[in-house]
Amino acid sequence: MKASSLSFQAAVVLVLAGMGWGVVMAASGDHSTMPAHAHLNLLGWVSLFLFGLFYHLHPTLDRSRAALAQVWAWIVATVVLTIGVGLVHSGRPVGDPIAAVASLAIIADMALFGWLVLRREAPSPRTAAPLPAE
Ligand code: HEM
């Protein structure tokens, strides 16, 4: 599977869950877990969709295992972070270490994405300078 396809599909699943969460908050009048809803939608919908667009624009990277691993790690870490933040804001401190570990995983995964972007943008040795015969 291409990284962009996984990004787009997971983004839709996560935003549907996030919207459902928003409807439940609005209907119940209990907005205490609003930070978890916001993180689920922003990491799970907005960020994943943007990853998908970037990978779609770079077809070689899109088919790489590194990009696919980056997207999977993002999906898992987003779900775990959402659970952790949701627990904390519904009065269960057990969510604190869960959110902490997931947040570190998300930062590391964003660093991986940054490395993939830089590697993609860096000129390869073959194109950086013309060969003497050219
Ligand atoms: C059916 C769709 C949605 C519903 C019903 C919904 C509902 C809500 C509710 C009830 C709140 C709490 C507001 C408050 O207590 O002040 C909230 C906050 C928030 N939502 Fe949603 N939401 C939806 C979709 C989204 C999406 C798609 C995103 C992001 C892409 C999003 C991002 C946020 C953010 C960032 C906040 C926090 C706002 C603040 O800090 O004041 N929501 N939402």
Backbone and ligand atoms as CSV (ligand in chain L), in Angstrom:
chain,resi,resn,atom,element,x,y,z
A,1,MET,N,N,0.839,-1.209,0.000
A,1,MET,CA,C,0.000,0.000,0.000
A,1,MET,C,C,0.870,1.254,0.000
A,2,LYS,N,N,0.433,2.266,-0.732
A,2,LYS,CA,C,1.201,3.517,-0.762
A,2,LYS,C,C,0.950,4.314,0.525
A,3,ALA,N,N,1.967,5.080,0.925
A,3,ALA,CA,C,1.844,5.876,2.152
A,3,ALA,C,C,0.699,6.892,2.035
A,4,SER,N,N,0.537,7.469,0.844
A,4,SER,CA,C,-0.523,8.480,0.685
A,4,SER,C,C,-1.911,7.843,0.822
A,5,SER,N,N,-2.084,6.634,0.271
A,5,SER,CA,C,-3.395,5.976,0.382
A,5,SER,C,C,-3.722,5.699,1.839
A,6,LEU,N,N,-2.725,5.180,2.572
A,6,LEU,CA,C,-2.955,4.913,3.995
A,6,LEU,C,C,-3.279,6.218,4.738
A,7,SER,N,N,-2.545,7.292,4.410
A,7,SER,CA,C,-2.784,8.581,5.078
A,7,SER,C,C,-4.216,9.057,4.859
A,8,PHE,N,N,-4.664,9.029,3.600
A,8,PHE,CA,C,-6.009,9.545,3.294
A,8,PHE,C,C,-7.090,8.678,3.956
A,9,GLN,N,N,-6.916,7.351,3.882
A,9,GLN,CA,C,-7.944,6.474,4.448
A,9,GLN,C,C,-8.015,6.610,5.967
A,10,ALA,N,N,-6.835,6.620,6.611
A,10,ALA,CA,C,-6.820,6.737,8.073
A,10,ALA,C,C,-7.344,8.106,8.502
A,11,ALA,N,N,-7.027,9.152,7.717
A,11,ALA,CA,C,-7.486,10.498,8.072
A,11,ALA,C,C,-9.010,10.554,8.113
A,12,VAL,N,N,-9.642,9.907,7.145
A,12,VAL,CA,C,-11.118,9.933,7.108
A,12,VAL,C,C,-11.696,9.156,8.301
A,13,VAL,N,N,-11.097,7.989,8.597
A,13,VAL,CA,C,-11.596,7.192,9.733
A,13,VAL,C,C,-11.454,8.006,11.033
A,14,LEU,N,N,-10.276,8.631,11.206
A,14,LEU,CA,C,-10.040,9.349,12.463
A,14,LEU,C,C,-10.915,10.598,12.587
A,15,VAL,N,N,-11.145,11.300,11.473
A,15,VAL,CA,C,-11.978,12.506,11.598
A,15,VAL,C,C,-13.445,12.129,11.839
A,16,LEU,N,N,-13.872,10.987,11.308
A,16,LEU,CA,C,-15.250,10.561,11.603
A,16,LEU,C,C,-15.388,10.267,13.104
A,17,ALA,N,N,-14.339,9.608,13.668
A,17,ALA,CA,C,-14.358,9.358,15.113
A,17,ALA,C,C,-14.314,10.688,15.874
A,18,GLY,N,N,-13.454,11.615,15.407
A,18,GLY,CA,C,-13.334,12.924,16.073
A,18,GLY,C,C,-14.624,13.723,16.007
A,19,MET,N,N,-15.299,13.659,14.865
A,19,MET,CA,C,-16.570,14.388,14.719
A,19,MET,C,C,-17.648,13.767,15.616
A,20,GLY,N,N,-17.636,12.423,15.665
A,20,GLY,CA,C,-18.586,11.750,16.559
A,20,GLY,C,C,-18.364,12.187,17.994
A,21,TRP,N,N,-17.089,12.256,18.357
A,21,TRP,CA,C,-16.733,12.725,19.705
A,21,TRP,C,C,-17.255,14.152,19.928
A,22,GLY,N,N,-17.101,15.006,18.910
A,22,GLY,CA,C,-17.572,16.392,19.025
A,22,GLY,C,C,-19.078,16.466,19.199
A,23,VAL,N,N,-19.793,15.613,18.456
A,23,VAL,CA,C,-21.258,15.602,18.568
A,23,VAL,C,C,-21.676,15.169,19.982
A,24,VAL,N,N,-20.974,14.145,20.502
A,24,VAL,CA,C,-21.301,13.668,21.855
A,24,VAL,C,C,-21.041,14.779,22.872
A,25,MET,N,N,-19.917,15.493,22.710
A,25,MET,CA,C,-19.612,16.603,23.627
A,25,MET,C,C,-20.697,17.667,23.561
A,26,ALA,N,N,-21.060,18.024,22.319
A,26,ALA,CA,C,-22.042,19.092,22.150
A,26,ALA,C,C,-23.401,18.681,22.729
A,27,ALA,N,N,-23.794,17.418,22.450
A,27,ALA,CA,C,-25.116,16.957,22.891
A,27,ALA,C,C,-25.196,16.836,24.408
A,28,SER,N,N,-24.077,16.397,25.008
A,28,SER,CA,C,-24.100,16.175,26.467
A,28,SER,C,C,-23.842,17.458,27.248
A,29,GLY,N,N,-23.246,18.437,26.560
A,29,GLY,CA,C,-22.890,19.676,27.257
A,29,GLY,C,C,-21.637,19.520,28.115
A,30,ASP,N,N,-21.007,18.354,28.039
A,30,ASP,CA,C,-19.774,18.110,28.795
A,30,ASP,C,C,-18.590,18.230,27.832
A,31,HIS,N,N,-17.880,19.349,27.915
A,31,HIS,CA,C,-16.774,19.613,26.998
A,31,HIS,C,C,-15.418,19.296,27.634
A,32,SER,N,N,-15.425,18.548,28.736
A,32,SER,CA,C,-14.180,18.360,29.483
A,32,SER,C,C,-13.102,17.630,28.673
A,33,THR,N,N,-13.515,16.768,27.740
A,33,THR,CA,C,-12.501,16.046,26.957
A,33,THR,C,C,-12.191,16.759,25.629
A,34,MET,N,N,-12.541,18.026,25.550
A,34,MET,CA,C,-12.311,18.792,24.320
A,34,MET,C,C,-10.854,18.739,23.832
A,35,PRO,N,N,-9.830,18.763,24.726
A,35,PRO,CA,C,-8.448,18.691,24.214
A,35,PRO,C,C,-8.158,17.381,23.464
A,36,ALA,N,N,-8.777,16.287,23.902
A,36,ALA,CA,C,-8.558,15.012,23.207
A,36,ALA,C,C,-9.227,15.050,21.826
A,37,HIS,N,N,-10.423,15.600,21.769
A,37,HIS,CA,C,-11.133,15.763,20.485
A,37,HIS,C,C,-10.289,16.620,19.533
A,38,ALA,N,N,-9.737,17.717,20.055
A,38,ALA,CA,C,-8.957,18.633,19.212
A,38,ALA,C,C,-7.695,17.938,18.694
A,39,HIS,N,N,-7.010,17.180,19.579
A,39,HIS,CA,C,-5.792,16.495,19.125
A,39,HIS,C,C,-6.110,15.393,18.107
A,40,LEU,N,N,-7.192,14.678,18.345
A,40,LEU,CA,C,-7.567,13.620,17.394
A,40,LEU,C,C,-7.824,14.225,16.011
A,41,ASN,N,N,-8.525,15.341,15.974
A,41,ASN,CA,C,-8.849,15.938,14.680
A,41,ASN,C,C,-7.630,16.600,14.023
A,42,LEU,N,N,-6.801,17.243,14.816
A,42,LEU,CA,C,-5.675,17.974,14.209
A,42,LEU,C,C,-4.528,17.041,13.829
A,43,LEU,N,N,-4.227,16.051,14.686
A,43,LEU,CA,C,-3.174,15.085,14.332
A,43,LEU,C,C,-3.711,14.028,13.370
A,44,GLY,N,N,-4.963,13.621,13.606
A,44,GLY,CA,C,-5.518,12.506,12.844
A,44,GLY,C,C,-6.117,12.906,11.507
A,45,TRP,N,N,-6.637,14.087,11.409
A,45,TRP,CA,C,-7.241,14.522,10.133
A,45,TRP,C,C,-6.305,15.469,9.391
A,46,VAL,N,N,-6.021,16.611,10.009
A,46,VAL,CA,C,-5.250,17.640,9.295
A,46,VAL,C,C,-3.829,17.151,8.975
A,47,SER,N,N,-3.101,16.669,9.998
A,47,SER,CA,C,-1.703,16.275,9.750
A,47,SER,C,C,-1.618,15.087,8.794
A,48,LEU,N,N,-2.446,14.078,9.027
A,48,LEU,CA,C,-2.381,12.898,8.159
A,48,LEU,C,C,-2.718,13.251,6.713
A,49,PHE,N,N,-3.700,14.132,6.535
A,49,PHE,CA,C,-4.076,14.516,5.172
A,49,PHE,C,C,-2.915,15.260,4.490
A,50,LEU,N,N,-2.228,16.107,5.276
A,50,LEU,CA,C,-1.085,16.835,4.708
A,50,LEU,C,C,0.057,15.877,4.362
A,51,PHE,N,N,0.310,14.889,5.231
A,51,PHE,CA,C,1.322,13.865,4.887
A,51,PHE,C,C,0.937,13.212,3.563
A,52,GLY,N,N,-0.352,12.860,3.443
A,52,GLY,CA,C,-0.820,12.176,2.233
A,52,GLY,C,C,-0.566,13.019,0.985
A,53,LEU,N,N,-0.842,14.322,1.087
A,53,LEU,CA,C,-0.612,15.199,-0.072
A,53,LEU,C,C,0.867,15.229,-0.436
A,54,PHE,N,N,1.729,15.350,0.590
A,54,PHE,CA,C,3.165,15.409,0.319
A,54,PHE,C,C,3.636,14.119,-0.349
A,55,TYR,N,N,3.243,12.981,0.226
A,55,TYR,CA,C,3.699,11.710,-0.351
A,55,TYR,C,C,3.148,11.520,-1.763
A,56,HIS,N,N,1.905,11.960,-1.968
A,56,HIS,CA,C,1.310,11.824,-3.306
A,56,HIS,C,C,2.105,12.621,-4.341
A,57,LEU,N,N,2.670,13.746,-3.906
A,57,LEU,CA,C,3.455,14.585,-4.826
A,57,LEU,C,C,4.847,14.013,-5.086
A,58,HIS,N,N,5.259,13.028,-4.286
A,58,HIS,CA,C,6.597,12.434,-4.434
A,58,HIS,C,C,6.447,10.914,-4.558
A,59,PRO,N,N,6.133,10.457,-5.774
A,59,PRO,CA,C,5.741,9.051,-5.983
A,59,PRO,C,C,6.777,8.022,-5.521
A,60,THR,N,N,8.067,8.313,-5.680
A,60,THR,CA,C,9.069,7.323,-5.254
A,60,THR,C,C,9.019,7.149,-3.742
A,61,LEU,N,N,8.973,8.271,-3.057
A,61,LEU,CA,C,8.879,8.222,-1.592
A,61,LEU,C,C,7.567,7.569,-1.158
A,62,ASP,N,N,6.506,7.846,-1.911
A,62,ASP,CA,C,5.175,7.326,-1.599
A,62,ASP,C,C,5.165,5.798,-1.546
A,63,ARG,N,N,6.023,5.175,-2.368
A,63,ARG,CA,C,6.055,3.703,-2.412
A,63,ARG,C,C,7.094,3.113,-1.467
A,64,SER,N,N,7.788,3.966,-0.695
A,64,SER,CA,C,8.867,3.463,0.166
A,64,SER,C,C,8.316,2.911,1.481
A,65,ARG,N,N,9.085,1.948,2.024
A,65,ARG,CA,C,8.670,1.375,3.308
A,65,ARG,C,C,8.843,2.384,4.440
A,66,ALA,N,N,9.818,3.284,4.294
A,66,ALA,CA,C,10.059,4.284,5.349
A,66,ALA,C,C,8.843,5.199,5.496
A,67,ALA,N,N,8.274,5.629,4.362
A,67,ALA,CA,C,7.106,6.518,4.409
A,67,ALA,C,C,5.900,5.786,5.002
A,68,LEU,N,N,5.737,4.527,4.606
A,68,LEU,CA,C,4.611,3.743,5.129
A,68,LEU,C,C,4.755,3.569,6.649
A,69,ALA,N,N,5.983,3.292,7.100
A,69,ALA,CA,C,6.228,3.133,8.540
A,69,ALA,C,C,5.958,4.446,9.272
A,70,GLN,N,N,6.345,5.556,8.640
A,70,GLN,CA,C,6.109,6.876,9.277
A,70,GLN,C,C,4.606,7.110,9.465
A,71,VAL,N,N,3.815,6.763,8.466
A,71,VAL,CA,C,2.360,6.995,8.567
A,71,VAL,C,C,1.738,6.049,9.604
A,72,TRP,N,N,2.153,4.774,9.592
A,72,TRP,CA,C,1.609,3.843,10.590
A,72,TRP,C,C,1.940,4.308,12.007
A,73,ALA,N,N,3.181,4.723,12.217
A,73,ALA,CA,C,3.590,5.172,13.558
A,73,ALA,C,C,2.754,6.379,13.983
A,74,TRP,N,N,2.467,7.263,13.021
A,74,TRP,CA,C,1.665,8.460,13.332
A,74,TRP,C,C,0.246,8.073,13.751
A,75,ILE,N,N,-0.334,7.120,13.017
A,75,ILE,CA,C,-1.706,6.684,13.319
A,75,ILE,C,C,-1.766,6.092,14.731
A,76,VAL,N,N,-0.844,5.151,15.021
A,76,VAL,CA,C,-0.848,4.484,16.333
A,76,VAL,C,C,-0.622,5.514,17.444
A,77,ALA,N,N,0.376,6.379,17.260
A,77,ALA,CA,C,0.703,7.355,18.307
A,77,ALA,C,C,-0.449,8.345,18.519
A,78,THR,N,N,-1.147,8.709,17.441
A,78,THR,CA,C,-2.278,9.635,17.566
A,78,THR,C,C,-3.407,9.000,18.380
A,79,VAL,N,N,-3.691,7.736,18.093
A,79,VAL,CA,C,-4.762,7.056,18.834
A,79,VAL,C,C,-4.378,6.942,20.314
A,80,VAL,N,N,-3.121,6.556,20.584
A,80,VAL,CA,C,-2.679,6.403,21.978
A,80,VAL,C,C,-2.687,7.769,22.687
A,81,LEU,N,N,-2.206,8.811,22.001
A,81,LEU,CA,C,-2.206,10.144,22.611
A,81,LEU,C,C,-3.632,10.600,22.936
A,82,THR,N,N,-4.538,10.347,22.007
A,82,THR,CA,C,-5.935,10.751,22.218
A,82,THR,C,C,-6.518,10.050,23.446
A,83,ILE,N,N,-6.220,8.756,23.569
A,83,ILE,CA,C,-6.710,8.016,24.739
A,83,ILE,C,C,-6.112,8.611,26.014
A,84,GLY,N,N,-4.797,8.859,25.996
A,84,GLY,CA,C,-4.137,9.415,27.179
A,84,GLY,C,C,-4.697,10.773,27.569
A,85,VAL,N,N,-4.830,11.662,26.594
A,85,VAL,CA,C,-5.347,13.010,26.881
A,85,VAL,C,C,-6.812,12.922,27.338
A,86,GLY,N,N,-7.573,12.029,26.715
A,86,GLY,CA,C,-8.975,11.856,27.111
A,86,GLY,C,C,-9.088,11.387,28.558
A,87,LEU,N,N,-8.215,10.431,28.938
A,87,LEU,CA,C,-8.243,9.948,30.329
A,87,LEU,C,C,-7.894,11.071,31.302
A,88,VAL,N,N,-6.834,11.815,30.989
A,88,VAL,CA,C,-6.404,12.903,31.886
A,88,VAL,C,C,-7.545,13.897,32.094
A,89,HIS,N,N,-8.204,14.285,30.988
A,89,HIS,CA,C,-9.238,15.324,31.095
A,89,HIS,C,C,-10.599,14.788,31.562
A,90,SER,N,N,-10.664,13.470,31.753
A,90,SER,CA,C,-11.891,12.963,32.399
A,90,SER,C,C,-11.562,12.510,33.819
A,91,GLY,N,N,-10.477,13.057,34.355
A,91,GLY,CA,C,-10.167,12.852,35.767
A,91,GLY,C,C,-9.435,11.562,36.093
A,92,ARG,N,N,-8.751,10.963,35.107
A,92,ARG,CA,C,-8.008,9.715,35.366
A,92,ARG,C,C,-6.526,9.964,35.094
A,93,PRO,N,N,-5.748,10.218,36.156
A,93,PRO,CA,C,-4.325,10.555,35.976
A,93,PRO,C,C,-3.506,9.458,35.323
A,94,VAL,N,N,-4.043,8.222,35.247
A,94,VAL,CA,C,-3.321,7.132,34.586
A,94,VAL,C,C,-3.023,7.494,33.122
A,95,GLY,N,N,-3.801,8.428,32.597
A,95,GLY,CA,C,-3.586,8.837,31.208
A,95,GLY,C,C,-2.320,9.651,31.004
A,96,ASP,N,N,-1.789,10.193,32.094
A,96,ASP,CA,C,-0.615,11.082,31.990
A,96,ASP,C,C,0.588,10.406,31.337
A,97,PRO,N,N,1.072,9.255,31.896
A,97,PRO,CA,C,2.230,8.619,31.254
A,97,PRO,C,C,1.919,8.110,29.843
A,98,ILE,N,N,0.662,7.724,29.619
A,98,ILE,CA,C,0.279,7.254,28.273
A,98,ILE,C,C,0.436,8.403,27.275
A,99,ALA,N,N,-0.089,9.579,27.672
A,99,ALA,CA,C,0.018,10.750,26.791
A,99,ALA,C,C,1.479,11.160,26.619
A,100,ALA,N,N,2.266,11.033,27.696
A,100,ALA,CA,C,3.673,11.447,27.626
A,100,ALA,C,C,4.441,10.583,26.624
A,101,VAL,N,N,4.267,9.260,26.726
A,101,VAL,CA,C,4.981,8.355,25.817
A,101,VAL,C,C,4.536,8.612,24.372
A,102,ALA,N,N,3.229,8.759,24.179
A,102,ALA,CA,C,2.716,8.972,22.824
A,102,ALA,C,C,3.212,10.293,22.249
A,103,SER,N,N,3.312,11.316,23.098
A,103,SER,CA,C,3.764,12.614,22.576
A,103,SER,C,C,5.218,12.528,22.125
A,104,LEU,N,N,6.052,11.768,22.868
A,104,LEU,CA,C,7.447,11.608,22.443
A,104,LEU,C,C,7.515,10.829,21.122
A,105,ALA,N,N,6.646,9.823,20.997
A,105,ALA,CA,C,6.618,9.046,19.755
A,105,ALA,C,C,6.212,9.944,18.582
A,106,ILE,N,N,5.271,10.851,18.829
A,106,ILE,CA,C,4.809,11.733,17.752
A,106,ILE,C,C,5.910,12.708,17.337
A,107,ILE,N,N,6.644,13.216,18.316
A,107,ILE,CA,C,7.757,14.122,17.973
A,107,ILE,C,C,8.815,13.366,17.167
A,108,ALA,N,N,9.151,12.138,17.619
A,108,ALA,CA,C,10.156,11.345,16.901
A,108,ALA,C,C,9.676,11.054,15.480
A,109,ASP,N,N,8.377,10.769,15.340
A,109,ASP,CA,C,7.845,10.456,14.018
A,109,ASP,C,C,7.842,11.692,13.117
A,110,MET,N,N,7.616,12.856,13.702
A,110,MET,CA,C,7.691,14.088,12.894
A,110,MET,C,C,9.134,14.340,12.456
A,111,ALA,N,N,10.099,13.991,13.341
A,111,ALA,CA,C,11.509,14.124,12.955
A,111,ALA,C,C,11.826,13.173,11.796
A,112,LEU,N,N,11.247,11.964,11.839
A,112,LEU,CA,C,11.438,11.019,10.728
A,112,LEU,C,C,10.870,11.605,9.440
A,113,PHE,N,N,9.674,12.206,9.544
A,113,PHE,CA,C,9.076,12.832,8.349
A,113,PHE,C,C,9.998,13.940,7.827
A,114,GLY,N,N,10.528,14.754,8.748
A,114,GLY,CA,C,11.442,15.833,8.342
A,114,GLY,C,C,12.660,15.278,7.629
A,115,TRP,N,N,13.192,14.154,8.121
A,115,TRP,CA,C,14.352,13.541,7.488
A,115,TRP,C,C,13.991,13.048,6.081
A,116,LEU,N,N,12.798,12.467,5.939
A,116,LEU,CA,C,12.365,12.001,4.616
A,116,LEU,C,C,12.206,13.177,3.649
A,117,VAL,N,N,11.710,14.293,4.160
A,117,VAL,CA,C,11.541,15.481,3.307
A,117,VAL,C,C,12.912,15.996,2.873
A,118,LEU,N,N,13.840,16.113,3.821
A,118,LEU,CA,C,15.172,16.640,3.488
A,118,LEU,C,C,15.892,15.707,2.522
A,119,ARG,N,N,15.766,14.399,2.771
A,119,ARG,CA,C,16.429,13.433,1.899
A,119,ARG,C,C,15.869,13.527,0.488
A,120,ARG,N,N,14.540,13.760,0.414
A,120,ARG,CA,C,13.879,13.873,-0.885
A,120,ARG,C,C,14.329,15.127,-1.629
A,121,GLU,N,N,14.503,16.238,-0.867
A,121,GLU,CA,C,14.826,17.514,-1.497
A,121,GLU,C,C,16.315,17.637,-1.823
A,122,ALA,N,N,17.174,16.868,-1.105
A,122,ALA,CA,C,18.614,17.013,-1.323
A,122,ALA,C,C,18.985,16.543,-2.725
A,123,PRO,N,N,19.842,17.310,-3.427
A,123,PRO,CA,C,20.244,16.862,-4.761
A,123,PRO,C,C,21.063,15.585,-4.667
A,124,SER,N,N,20.798,14.635,-5.534
A,124,SER,CA,C,21.578,13.396,-5.502
A,124,SER,C,C,22.938,13.676,-6.120
A,125,PRO,N,N,23.980,12.878,-5.806
A,125,PRO,CA,C,25.315,13.120,-6.348
A,125,PRO,C,C,25.309,13.140,-7.869
A,126,ARG,N,N,24.409,12.402,-8.497
A,126,ARG,CA,C,24.401,12.356,-9.972
A,126,ARG,C,C,23.899,13.639,-10.591
A,127,THR,N,N,23.012,14.351,-9.859
A,127,THR,CA,C,22.441,15.568,-10.451
A,127,THR,C,C,23.063,16.836,-9.885
A,128,ALA,N,N,23.867,16.717,-8.824
A,128,ALA,CA,C,24.409,17.911,-8.168
A,128,ALA,C,C,25.391,18.638,-9.075
A,129,ALA,N,N,26.258,17.911,-9.713
A,129,ALA,CA,C,27.252,18.559,-10.562
A,129,ALA,C,C,27.362,17.778,-11.865
A,130,PRO,N,N,27.538,18.486,-12.982
A,130,PRO,CA,C,27.640,17.757,-14.244
A,130,PRO,C,C,28.923,16.934,-14.292
A,131,LEU,N,N,28.833,15.774,-14.929
A,131,LEU,CA,C,30.022,14.956,-15.104
A,131,LEU,C,C,30.945,15.619,-16.126
A,132,PRO,N,N,32.242,15.373,-16.051
A,132,PRO,CA,C,33.190,16.025,-16.980
A,132,PRO,C,C,32.807,15.852,-18.435
A,133,ALA,N,N,32.236,14.696,-18.780
A,133,ALA,CA,C,31.921,14.444,-20.191
A,133,ALA,C,C,30.667,15.188,-20.653
A,134,GLU,N,N,29.889,15.760,-19.727
A,134,GLU,CA,C,28.622,16.395,-20.114
A,134,GLU,C,C,28.824,17.831,-20.623
L,1,HEM,C1,C,-18.977,17.162,13.627
L,1,HEM,C2,C,-17.863,17.858,13.778
L,1,HEM,C3,C,-17.416,18.495,15.060
L,1,HEM,C4,C,-18.109,18.774,16.201
L,1,HEM,C5,C,-19.578,18.490,16.505
L,1,HEM,C6,C,-17.194,19.431,17.113
L,1,HEM,C7,C,-17.517,19.851,18.403
L,1,HEM,C8,C,-16.675,20.521,19.262
L,1,HEM,C9,C,-17.009,20.977,20.601
L,1,HEM,C10,C,-18.390,20.809,21.287
L,1,HEM,C11,C,-15.934,21.590,21.102
L,1,HEM,C12,C,-15.796,22.227,22.499
L,1,HEM,C13,C,-15.890,23.741,22.386
L,1,HEM,C14,C,-15.646,24.397,23.722
L,1,HEM,O1,O,-15.787,23.770,24.789
L,1,HEM,O2,O,-15.315,25.602,23.722
L,1,HEM,C15,C,-14.866,21.524,20.096
L,1,HEM,C16,C,-13.612,22.051,20.243
L,1,HEM,C17,C,-12.607,21.976,19.295
L,1,HEM,N1,N,-12.675,21.328,18.080
L,1,HEM,FE1,FE,-14.296,20.360,17.336
L,1,HEM,N2,N,-15.971,19.527,16.509
L,1,HEM,C18,C,-16.057,18.972,15.254
L,1,HEM,C19,C,-15.025,18.863,14.317
L,1,HEM,C20,C,-13.745,19.350,14.471
L,1,HEM,C21,C,-12.673,19.267,13.486
L,1,HEM,C22,C,-12.820,18.616,12.108
L,1,HEM,C23,C,-11.582,19.873,14.020
L,1,HEM,C24,C,-10.217,20.085,13.464
L,1,HEM,C25,C,-9.867,19.894,12.205
L,1,HEM,C26,C,-11.964,20.325,15.352
L,1,HEM,C27,C,-11.115,20.996,16.213
L,1,HEM,C28,C,-11.468,21.487,17.431
L,1,HEM,C29,C,-10.577,22.282,18.267
L,1,HEM,C30,C,-9.159,22.724,17.936
L,1,HEM,C31,C,-11.290,22.587,19.429
L,1,HEM,C32,C,-10.819,23.400,20.630
L,1,HEM,C33,C,-11.283,24.835,20.437
L,1,HEM,C34,C,-10.908,25.713,21.638
L,1,HEM,O3,O,-9.813,25.554,22.182
L,1,HEM,O4,O,-11.706,26.586,22.002
L,1,HEM,N3,N,-13.268,19.996,15.597
L,1,HEM,N4,N,-15.353,20.866,18.994
